[in-house]
C-alpha cells in the first residue's frame, strides 16, 4: 500500500510539474484547473447522450438527453432483461459505452465483507467481470444502508469506486485495479453513503463521520491526497452523506458540498473554502445539490429538512445575504432535487412531491405521489421519473399542473437511483438489475 502524502491549503506554494503535452512547467493547481476544464468538455461533448457516467447522470443533476423511454412497465412488461446481482448494495448503476458498472458487498468466509466492482454488458446483462477491490471488517450501519452504497463513476479511462471509510480505488475498464487508498479513516455513523465526484485531475468526496469531518481531493491517476480541508460548522451531529457537485459560476469553478449545519463551496485547486451558507442544525445530509438559473438548490435534511435556494457568488459566510428563498413543507431528507425548465421539483422521503418556481420559490403544487422515497428523480424524454422504495416507478408530466402519466410496479424493494440510456432505464433492486425498454 502506497503512502499518500498529505497536503493542505495551508502548505506554502505549489510544486511545478512538467506538462507531458507541451513540455512547459506549471503548478499543480494550474494543472488541476486545466483538468477541470477538460473534464467539462468530456462530460458535455465527448460522452454520447446514451452514457450515464456518474450518480445522477452526465451533469450530475438528473438529466438525460435521450428518447424512446417506456412510460409503462411492470415486473415483466417492457423488461428486456433481469439479472441477479451477487452480494448486496445500494450503489446506483452507471452506464458507459454499453457497459453497466456498479458495486456490491458480499460476506467472506473470514467474516469480512468483500467489496467488489462489477461490469455487465448493457445489451444482454451478461456479467463481464466481478473484481474484489477491498476486504474489510464490517461496521454497523443503518437498516436502509449497505456496505456498498456510494455510486461509482468513470471518466472514460478509469472506474472510480468508493466505499467510505473502507477505502477508495480505481480500476481500468477491463477490471484491473490501478490503485487503492485506505488511509482516509473516519468514524462512520450508519455506514457509508456519499458518492465521489470529479473536479479536473481530482477525485473529491466528503468524509463526514461522528467527529472531525473533512473534505478531501485525491489525485485521480494515483490515489494520492492532493488536499484535505476540515469541516467546522459547529453542528452537534457531524455525520452526513451528500455527494458534491462541481459548478462554474461567473468563470469560477467551485465544488459545492452540503454537510451538517451548512453548505460549503471549495476552490477545486486548493481546497480553500470560498463561501458557506448555514442552516439550523441539519445533519445526515444526503441530497446532492443542483444548480440552475444562477441558484443552488440544497436540502438541510434531518430533523426538519428545508430546501434552500442559494446564490453561489459570495465570499465567506453568506447566510444573511445569499439565500434567495426556502421551503420547509415537503422537503427531502434523502432524494435530490431536480430542475426542469423554470421549475424545481423535489420529493420528500414520505412521498410528497413539490413543484415550485425555481427563481422565486413560489409553490405551484404539492401532491402525494405515494410510497416512501430514497432514489432521486430524473428527467428524460420529456418526462419525470421517480422510484419508490416499495418498487413503484411513477412517471409524471413536468409542468405547473400535477399530472401522473403512469405507475409501474416491479414488486421489489428499490433504494437506488436510475441510470438512463438510449431507450432504456436501468434499475437496481435489492437482488436484481433490470433493463426496462419498450418491446
FENTA-V314956 format. One record per pair of residues at least 4 apart in sequence whose C-alpha atoms are under 7 Angstrom apart, sorted by sequence separation. I is the first residue (numbers start at 1). GAP is how many residues later the second one is. If there is no record, write none. Layout:
i=I gap=GAP
i=I gap=GAP
//
This chain:
i=7 gap=4
i=19 gap=4
i=26 gap=4
i=27 gap=4
i=28 gap=4
i=29 gap=4
i=30 gap=4
i=31 gap=4
i=32 gap=4
i=33 gap=4
i=34 gap=4
i=35 gap=4
i=36 gap=4
i=37 gap=4
i=38 gap=4
i=39 gap=4
i=40 gap=4
i=41 gap=4
i=42 gap=4
i=43 gap=4
i=47 gap=4
i=53 gap=4
i=54 gap=4
i=56 gap=4
i=57 gap=4
i=59 gap=4
i=73 gap=4
i=95 gap=4
i=96 gap=4
i=107 gap=4
i=108 gap=4
i=121 gap=4
i=141 gap=4
i=145 gap=4
i=154 gap=4
i=163 gap=4
i=171 gap=4
i=172 gap=4
i=188 gap=4
i=198 gap=4
i=199 gap=4
i=209 gap=4
i=219 gap=4
i=248 gap=4
i=249 gap=4
i=258 gap=4
i=259 gap=4
i=267 gap=4
i=291 gap=4
i=292 gap=4
i=301 gap=4
i=314 gap=4
i=318 gap=4
i=319 gap=4
i=339 gap=4
i=340 gap=4
i=347 gap=4
i=348 gap=4
i=357 gap=4
i=379 gap=4
i=380 gap=4
i=387 gap=4
i=388 gap=4
i=420 gap=4
i=421 gap=4
i=428 gap=4
i=429 gap=4
i=18 gap=5
i=19 gap=5
i=26 gap=5
i=41 gap=5
i=42 gap=5
i=52 gap=5
i=53 gap=5
i=55 gap=5
i=56 gap=5
i=57 gap=5
i=73 gap=5
i=95 gap=5
i=107 gap=5
i=108 gap=5
i=120 gap=5
i=121 gap=5
i=154 gap=5
i=162 gap=5
i=163 gap=5
i=171 gap=5
i=172 gap=5
i=198 gap=5
i=199 gap=5
i=208 gap=5
i=218 gap=5
i=219 gap=5
i=248 gap=5
i=258 gap=5
i=266 gap=5
i=267 gap=5
i=291 gap=5
i=300 gap=5
i=301 gap=5
i=339 gap=5
i=347 gap=5
i=348 gap=5
i=356 gap=5
i=357 gap=5
i=379 gap=5
i=387 gap=5
i=388 gap=5
i=420 gap=5
i=428 gap=5
i=18 gap=6
i=19 gap=6
i=52 gap=6
i=54 gap=6
i=56 gap=6
i=57 gap=6
i=94 gap=6
i=95 gap=6
i=107 gap=6
i=108 gap=6
i=120 gap=6
i=121 gap=6
i=153 gap=6
i=154 gap=6
i=162 gap=6
i=171 gap=6
i=172 gap=6
i=197 gap=6
i=198 gap=6
i=207 gap=6
i=208 gap=6
i=218 gap=6
i=219 gap=6
i=247 gap=6
i=248 gap=6
i=257 gap=6
i=258 gap=6
i=266 gap=6
i=267 gap=6
i=290 gap=6
i=291 gap=6
i=299 gap=6
i=300 gap=6
i=338 gap=6
i=339 gap=6
i=347 gap=6
i=356 gap=6
i=357 gap=6
i=378 gap=6
i=379 gap=6
i=387 gap=6
i=397 gap=6
i=419 gap=6
i=420 gap=6
i=427 gap=6
i=428 gap=6
i=18 gap=7
i=57 gap=7
i=93 gap=7
i=94 gap=7
i=106 gap=7
i=107 gap=7
i=120 gap=7
i=121 gap=7
i=152 gap=7
i=153 gap=7
i=161 gap=7
i=162 gap=7
i=170 gap=7
i=171 gap=7
i=196 gap=7
i=197 gap=7
i=207 gap=7
i=218 gap=7
i=219 gap=7
i=247 gap=7
i=257 gap=7
i=266 gap=7
i=267 gap=7
i=289 gap=7
i=290 gap=7
i=299 gap=7
i=300 gap=7
i=337 gap=7
i=338 gap=7
i=346 gap=7
i=347 gap=7
i=356 gap=7
i=377 gap=7
i=378 gap=7
i=386 gap=7
i=387 gap=7
i=396 gap=7
i=397 gap=7
i=418 gap=7
i=419 gap=7
i=426 gap=7
i=427 gap=7
i=17 gap=8
i=18 gap=8
i=93 gap=8
i=94 gap=8
i=105 gap=8
i=106 gap=8
i=119 gap=8
i=120 gap=8
i=152 gap=8
i=153 gap=8
i=161 gap=8
i=170 gap=8
i=196 gap=8
i=197 gap=8
i=206 gap=8
i=207 gap=8
i=217 gap=8
i=218 gap=8
i=246 gap=8
i=247 gap=8
i=256 gap=8
i=257 gap=8
i=265 gap=8
i=266 gap=8
i=289 gap=8
i=299 gap=8
i=337 gap=8
i=338 gap=8
i=346 gap=8
i=355 gap=8
i=356 gap=8
i=377 gap=8
i=378 gap=8
i=385 gap=8
i=386 gap=8
i=396 gap=8
i=397 gap=8
i=418 gap=8
i=419 gap=8
i=426 gap=8
i=427 gap=8
i=16 gap=9
i=17 gap=9
i=93 gap=9
i=105 gap=9
i=106 gap=9
i=119 gap=9
i=152 gap=9
i=160 gap=9
i=161 gap=9
i=170 gap=9
i=196 gap=9
i=206 gap=9
i=217 gap=9
i=246 gap=9
i=256 gap=9
i=265 gap=9
i=289 gap=9
i=298 gap=9
i=299 gap=9
i=337 gap=9
i=345 gap=9
i=346 gap=9
i=355 gap=9
i=377 gap=9
i=385 gap=9
i=386 gap=9
i=395 gap=9
i=396 gap=9
i=418 gap=9
i=426 gap=9
i=16 gap=10
i=17 gap=10
i=92 gap=10
i=105 gap=10
i=119 gap=10
i=152 gap=10
i=160 gap=10
i=169 gap=10
i=170 gap=10
i=195 gap=10
i=205 gap=10
i=206 gap=10
i=217 gap=10
i=245 gap=10
i=246 gap=10
i=255 gap=10
i=256 gap=10
i=265 gap=10
i=297 gap=10
i=298 gap=10
i=336 gap=10
i=345 gap=10
i=355 gap=10
i=376 gap=10
i=385 gap=10
i=395 gap=10
i=425 gap=10
i=426 gap=10
i=16 gap=11
i=17 gap=11
i=91 gap=11
i=104 gap=11
i=105 gap=11
i=118 gap=11
i=119 gap=11
i=159 gap=11
i=160 gap=11
i=169 gap=11
i=205 gap=11
i=216 gap=11
i=217 gap=11
i=244 gap=11
i=245 gap=11
i=254 gap=11
i=255 gap=11
i=264 gap=11
i=265 gap=11
i=297 gap=11
i=298 gap=11
i=311 gap=11
i=344 gap=11
i=345 gap=11
i=354 gap=11
i=355 gap=11
i=384 gap=11
i=385 gap=11
i=395 gap=11
i=424 gap=11
i=425 gap=11
i=15 gap=12
i=16 gap=12
i=91 gap=12
i=104 gap=12
i=118 gap=12
i=150 gap=12
i=158 gap=12
i=159 gap=12
i=168 gap=12
i=169 gap=12
i=204 gap=12
i=205 gap=12
i=216 gap=12
i=244 gap=12
i=245 gap=12
i=254 gap=12
i=255 gap=12
i=264 gap=12
i=287 gap=12
i=297 gap=12
i=310 gap=12
i=311 gap=12
i=335 gap=12
i=343 gap=12
i=344 gap=12
i=354 gap=12
i=375 gap=12
i=383 gap=12
i=384 gap=12
i=394 gap=12
i=395 gap=12
i=416 gap=12
i=424 gap=12
i=425 gap=12
i=14 gap=13
i=15 gap=13
i=103 gap=13
i=104 gap=13
i=117 gap=13
i=118 gap=13
i=150 gap=13
i=158 gap=13
i=159 gap=13
i=168 gap=13
i=204 gap=13
i=215 gap=13
i=216 gap=13
i=244 gap=13
i=254 gap=13
i=255 gap=13
i=263 gap=13
i=264 gap=13
i=296 gap=13
i=297 gap=13
i=310 gap=13
i=311 gap=13
i=343 gap=13
i=344 gap=13
i=353 gap=13
i=354 gap=13
i=375 gap=13
i=383 gap=13
i=384 gap=13
i=394 gap=13
i=424 gap=13
i=14 gap=14
i=89 gap=14
i=103 gap=14
i=116 gap=14
i=117 gap=14
i=158 gap=14
i=159 gap=14
i=167 gap=14
i=168 gap=14
i=203 gap=14
i=204 gap=14
i=214 gap=14
i=215 gap=14
i=243 gap=14
i=253 gap=14
i=254 gap=14
i=262 gap=14
i=263 gap=14
i=295 gap=14
i=296 gap=14
i=309 gap=14
i=310 gap=14
i=332 gap=14
i=343 gap=14
i=344 gap=14
i=352 gap=14
i=353 gap=14
i=373 gap=14
i=383 gap=14
i=384 gap=14
i=393 gap=14
i=394 gap=14
i=414 gap=14
i=423 gap=14
i=14 gap=15
i=43 gap=15
i=49 gap=15
i=89 gap=15
i=102 gap=15
i=103 gap=15
i=116 gap=15
i=117 gap=15
i=148 gap=15
i=157 gap=15
i=158 gap=15
i=167 gap=15
i=202 gap=15
i=203 gap=15
i=214 gap=15
i=215 gap=15
i=242 gap=15
i=253 gap=15
i=262 gap=15
i=263 gap=15
i=285 gap=15
i=295 gap=15
i=296 gap=15
i=308 gap=15
i=309 gap=15
i=331 gap=15
i=332 gap=15
i=333 gap=15
i=334 gap=15
i=342 gap=15
i=343 gap=15
i=352 gap=15
i=353 gap=15
i=373 gap=15
i=374 gap=15
i=383 gap=15
i=392 gap=15
i=393 gap=15
i=414 gap=15
i=49 gap=16
i=50 gap=16
i=88 gap=16
i=89 gap=16
i=102 gap=16
i=116 gap=16
i=117 gap=16
i=157 gap=16
i=166 gap=16
i=202 gap=16
i=203 gap=16
i=214 gap=16
i=215 gap=16
i=242 gap=16
i=262 gap=16
i=285 gap=16
i=295 gap=16
i=296 gap=16
i=309 gap=16
i=331 gap=16
i=332 gap=16
i=333 gap=16
i=342 gap=16
i=352 gap=16
i=353 gap=16
i=372 gap=16
i=373 gap=16
i=392 gap=16
i=393 gap=16
i=413 gap=16
i=414 gap=16
i=49 gap=17
i=87 gap=17
i=88 gap=17
i=101 gap=17
i=102 gap=17
i=115 gap=17
i=116 gap=17
i=202 gap=17
i=203 gap=17
i=213 gap=17
i=214 gap=17
i=242 gap=17
i=261 gap=17
i=262 gap=17
i=284 gap=17
i=294 gap=17
i=295 gap=17
i=308 gap=17
i=309 gap=17
i=330 gap=17
i=331 gap=17
i=332 gap=17
i=351 gap=17
i=352 gap=17
i=371 gap=17
i=372 gap=17
i=392 gap=17
i=412 gap=17
i=413 gap=17
i=87 gap=18
i=88 gap=18
i=101 gap=18
i=114 gap=18
i=115 gap=18
i=201 gap=18
i=202 gap=18
i=213 gap=18
i=261 gap=18
i=282 gap=18
i=283 gap=18
i=284 gap=18
i=308 gap=18
i=330 gap=18
i=351 gap=18
i=371 gap=18
i=391 gap=18
i=392 gap=18
i=412 gap=18
i=87 gap=19
i=100 gap=19
i=101 gap=19
i=115 gap=19
i=165 gap=19
i=201 gap=19
i=240 gap=19
i=261 gap=19
i=282 gap=19
i=283 gap=19
i=307 gap=19
i=308 gap=19
i=351 gap=19
i=371 gap=19
i=391 gap=19
i=99 gap=20
i=100 gap=20
i=114 gap=20
i=115 gap=20
i=165 gap=20
i=189 gap=20
i=240 gap=20
i=261 gap=20
i=282 gap=20
i=306 gap=20
i=307 gap=20
i=351 gap=20
i=391 gap=20
i=99 gap=21
i=100 gap=21
i=114 gap=21
i=165 gap=21
i=186 gap=21
i=188 gap=21
i=189 gap=21
i=239 gap=21
i=260 gap=21
i=261 gap=21
i=279 gap=21
i=282 gap=21
i=306 gap=21
i=307 gap=21
i=350 gap=21
i=351 gap=21
i=391 gap=21
i=99 gap=22
i=100 gap=22
i=113 gap=22
i=114 gap=22
i=187 gap=22
i=188 gap=22
i=238 gap=22
i=260 gap=22
i=261 gap=22
i=306 gap=22
i=330 gap=22
i=350 gap=22
i=351 gap=22
i=390 gap=22
i=391 gap=22
i=98 gap=23
i=99 gap=23
i=112 gap=23
i=113 gap=23
i=186 gap=23
i=187 gap=23
i=237 gap=23
i=260 gap=23
i=305 gap=23
i=330 gap=23
i=349 gap=23
i=350 gap=23
i=390 gap=23
i=391 gap=23
i=98 gap=24
i=112 gap=24
i=113 gap=24
i=187 gap=24
i=259 gap=24
i=260 gap=24
i=307 gap=24
i=330 gap=24
i=349 gap=24
i=389 gap=24
i=390 gap=24
i=98 gap=25
i=112 gap=25
i=113 gap=25
i=213 gap=25
i=235 gap=25
i=260 gap=25
i=306 gap=25
i=348 gap=25
i=349 gap=25
i=389 gap=25
i=112 gap=26
i=235 gap=26
i=259 gap=26
i=305 gap=26
i=388 gap=26
i=389 gap=26
i=210 gap=27
i=211 gap=27
i=258 gap=27
i=305 gap=27
i=164 gap=28
i=210 gap=28
i=233 gap=28
i=305 gap=28
i=163 gap=29
i=164 gap=29
i=209 gap=29
i=210 gap=29
i=233 gap=29
i=136 gap=30
i=208 gap=30
i=209 gap=30
i=208 gap=31
i=209 gap=31
i=301 gap=31
i=302 gap=31
i=208 gap=32
i=301 gap=32
i=162 gap=33
i=208 gap=33
i=299 gap=33
i=162 gap=34
i=325 gap=35
i=326 gap=35
i=325 gap=36
i=364 gap=36
i=55 gap=37
i=365 gap=37
i=205 gap=38
i=335 gap=38
i=205 gap=39
i=275 gap=39
i=335 gap=39
i=338 gap=39
i=54 gap=40
i=275 gap=40
i=276 gap=40
i=277 gap=40
i=334 gap=40
i=335 gap=40
i=336 gap=40
i=338 gap=40
i=375 gap=40
i=53 gap=41
i=274 gap=41
i=275 gap=41
i=276 gap=41
i=277 gap=41
i=278 gap=41
i=335 gap=41
i=374 gap=41
i=375 gap=41
i=376 gap=41
i=52 gap=42
i=53 gap=42
i=83 gap=42
i=105 gap=42
i=181 gap=42
i=229 gap=42
i=274 gap=42
i=275 gap=42
i=276 gap=42
i=277 gap=42
i=375 gap=42
i=52 gap=43
i=53 gap=43
i=81 gap=43
i=105 gap=43
i=149 gap=43
i=150 gap=43
i=179 gap=43
i=180 gap=43
i=227 gap=43
i=228 gap=43
i=240 gap=43
i=241 gap=43
i=242 gap=43
i=275 gap=43
i=51 gap=44
i=52 gap=44
i=81 gap=44
i=104 gap=44
i=131 gap=44
i=147 gap=44
i=149 gap=44
i=150 gap=44
i=151 gap=44
i=179 gap=44
i=227 gap=44
i=239 gap=44
i=240 gap=44
i=241 gap=44
i=242 gap=44
i=244 gap=44
i=245 gap=44
i=51 gap=45
i=103 gap=45
i=147 gap=45
i=150 gap=45
i=238 gap=45
i=239 gap=45
i=240 gap=45
i=241 gap=45
i=242 gap=45
i=243 gap=45
i=355 gap=45
i=51 gap=46
i=129 gap=46
i=145 gap=46
i=235 gap=46
i=237 gap=46
i=240 gap=46
i=242 gap=46
i=287 gap=46
i=194 gap=47
i=196 gap=47
i=197 gap=47
i=199 gap=47
i=286 gap=47
i=287 gap=47
i=289 gap=47
i=290 gap=47
i=141 gap=48
i=142 gap=48
i=193 gap=48
i=194 gap=48
i=195 gap=48
i=197 gap=48
i=285 gap=48
i=286 gap=48
i=287 gap=48
i=288 gap=48
i=290 gap=48
i=102 gap=49
i=141 gap=49
i=142 gap=49
i=194 gap=49
i=287 gap=49
i=102 gap=50
i=140 gap=50
i=141 gap=50
i=189 gap=50
i=140 gap=51
i=139 gap=52
i=90 gap=56
i=89 gap=57
i=91 gap=57
i=88 gap=58
i=89 gap=58
i=90 gap=58
i=91 gap=58
i=93 gap=58
i=89 gap=59
i=90 gap=59
i=91 gap=59
i=92 gap=59
i=94 gap=59
i=89 gap=60
i=91 gap=60
i=293 gap=66
i=199 gap=69
i=55 gap=96
i=54 gap=98
i=54 gap=99
i=53 gap=100
i=54 gap=100
i=53 gap=101
i=39 gap=161
i=38 gap=162
i=36 gap=163
i=37 gap=163
i=36 gap=164
i=35 gap=165
i=36 gap=165
i=34 gap=166
i=35 gap=166
i=33 gap=167
i=32 gap=168
i=32 gap=169
i=7 gap=218
i=9 gap=218
i=5 gap=219
i=6 gap=219
i=7 gap=219
i=8 gap=219
i=4 gap=220
i=5 gap=220
i=6 gap=220
i=7 gap=220
i=8 gap=220
i=4 gap=221
i=6 gap=221
i=7 gap=221
i=8 gap=221
i=61 gap=229
i=33 gap=236
i=32 gap=237
i=29 gap=240
i=29 gap=241
i=9 gap=261
i=9 gap=262
i=9 gap=263
i=62 gap=276
i=61 gap=277
i=69 gap=312
i=68 gap=313
i=66 gap=314
i=67 gap=314
i=62 gap=315
i=63 gap=315
i=64 gap=315
i=65 gap=315
i=66 gap=315
i=62 gap=316
i=63 gap=316
i=64 gap=316
i=65 gap=316
i=62 gap=317
i=63 gap=317
i=71 gap=324
i=92 gap=324
i=95 gap=324
i=90 gap=325
i=91 gap=325
i=92 gap=325
i=94 gap=325
i=90 gap=326
i=92 gap=326
i=93 gap=326
i=72 gap=334
i=74 gap=334
i=75 gap=334
i=71 gap=335
i=73 gap=335
i=74 gap=335
i=75 gap=335
i=72 gap=336
i=74 gap=336
i=75 gap=336
i=92 gap=336
i=88 gap=342
i=85 gap=346
i=84 gap=347
i=85 gap=347
i=84 gap=348
i=85 gap=348
i=83 gap=349
i=84 gap=349
i=82 gap=350
i=83 gap=350
i=82 gap=351
i=83 gap=351
i=82 gap=352
i=81 gap=353
i=82 gap=353
i=69 gap=354
i=81 gap=354
i=66 gap=355
i=67 gap=355
i=68 gap=355
i=69 gap=355
i=79 gap=355
i=80 gap=355
i=64 gap=356
i=66 gap=356
i=67 gap=356
i=79 gap=356
i=80 gap=356
i=66 gap=357
i=79 gap=357
i=80 gap=357
i=78 gap=358
i=79 gap=358
i=78 gap=359
i=78 gap=360
i=78 gap=361
i=52 gap=367
i=70 gap=367
i=52 gap=368
i=69 gap=368
i=70 gap=368
i=52 gap=369
i=69 gap=369
i=51 gap=370
i=50 gap=371
i=50 gap=372
//
